[in-house]
Amino acid sequence: MDYKNAGVDIEAGYKSVELMKKHVKETMRPEVLGGIGGFSGAFSLAKIKEMENPILLSGTDGCGTKVKLAFLMDKHDTIGIDCVAMCVNDVACAGGEPLFFLDYIACGKNYPEKIATIVAGVAEGCKQSGAALVGGETAEHPGLMPEDDYDLAGFAVGVADEKDLITGKDLKAGDVLIGMASSGVHSNGFSLVRKVFEMTTESLNTYYDELGKTLGETLLAPTRIYVKALKSIKEAGVRVRACSHITGGGFQENVPRMLPEGMHAIVKKDSYEVPAIFKLMQKKGNIAEDMMYNTFNMGIGMIVAVDPADVDKTMEAIKAAGDTPYVIGEIKAGDKGVTLC
């Protein structure tokens, strides 16, 4: 008896590392010390020490049950982008710059080519956000997970000068809410998605005219990363007073998180075109509109609140970063919360 006969293939692990090295290398930053394969990732703090009062920010998350679609479609090159996005968007939402990222893949069986493809997606997400992929772990769990299944999670660390933190404390009545378009469902609400649509290869390969592509292609579209857009706003000289990453819980849960006591957000639902995938889900699943806004991003992945005088500069900065902005509402005095109208 040996470890391989027990279900854990060490040689496959070595091969996975070799196959992923080229992808990891593409994410390196000057601050990274050493290379892949060490027991820990090393990152120099020399530049960070130039800040007046550096604050470390961190975020950890996964892709939820969206990975089930990757299994069914046998497409594993974008799920890593989702994992990175869920973490770095939270860091950027607080005013931070993502510095480095680590991933964790748990699988029933280590198929080196599949693992390397997943990590290639992680590396792509890191490149999009400017974070270095400094380490990770692939763990085989024979007997605990089916051989073809895996789960993916990650952890990001970023930094911000304390004066640049986005806390919501300076939010004022009359401030304008600007939303940035999502790329689709992102990585939240898939337990409901999988109840609305039959999760079969045939169903996912069905082409919908209103979507302009197959259902699977639409649902598996990777989560948008907003790090560059938020950095562009800062470089334009705009002070973001509050920011919300629209993830699990949709508008109802996430918008209030950006608000201090005594501030109320008004979001106008007709201020932008809700993507077709959400309309299709609502109709096919007979889902109440309130539940849609309480579960999904409904086409808006990130919201910033800015002074009315900064709206034009903010819109241009977001466009310059390659994202699509909409003026979607405003801040008023009142009980902490959000009204969708």
HELIX and SHEET records of a PDB file:
HELIX    1   1 ILE A   10  LYS A   25  1                                  16    
HELIX    2   2 ILE A   48  GLU A   50  5                                   3    
HELIX    3   3 GLY A   64  LYS A   66  5                                   3    
HELIX    4   4 VAL A   67  MET A   73  1                                   7    
HELIX    5   5 ILE A   79  CYS A   93  1                                  15    
HELIX    6   6 PRO A  112  SER A  129  1                                  18    
HELIX    7   7 GLU A  162  ASP A  164  5                                   3    
HELIX    8   8 PHE A  190  VAL A  196  1                                   7    
HELIX    9   9 THR A  201  LEU A  204  1                                   4    
HELIX   10  10 LEU A  215  LEU A  220  1                                   6    
HELIX   11  11 VAL A  227  GLU A  235  1                                   9    
HELIX   12  12 GLY A  250  ASN A  254  1                                   5    
HELIX   13  13 VAL A  255  MET A  258  5                                   4    
HELIX   14  14 LYS A  269  SER A  271  5                                   3    
HELIX   15  15 ALA A  276  GLY A  285  1                                  10    
HELIX   16  16 GLU A  289  TYR A  293  1                                   5    
HELIX   17  17 PRO A  308  ASP A  310  5                                   3    
HELIX   18  18 VAL A  311  ALA A  320  1                                  10    
SHEET    1   A 2 VAL A  32  LEU A  33  0                                        
SHEET    2   A 2 ALA A  42  PHE A  43 -1                                        
SHEET    1   B 4 PRO A  54  GLY A  62  0                                        
SHEET    2   B 4 TYR A 150  ASP A 161 -1                                        
SHEET    3   B 4 GLU A  97  CYS A 107 -1                                        
SHEET    4   B 4 ALA A 132  GLU A 140  1                                        
SHEET    1   C 6 ALA A 242  HIS A 245  0                                        
SHEET    2   C 6 ILE A 300  VAL A 306 -1                                        
SHEET    3   C 6 VAL A 176  ALA A 181 -1                                        
SHEET    4   C 6 PRO A 325  ALA A 333 -1                                        
SHEET    5   C 6 MET A 263  VAL A 267 -1                                        
SHEET    6   C 6 GLY A 337  LEU A 340  1                                        
SHEET    1   D 2 TYR A 207  TYR A 208  0                                        
SHEET    2   D 2 LYS A 213  THR A 214 -1                                        
END                                                                             
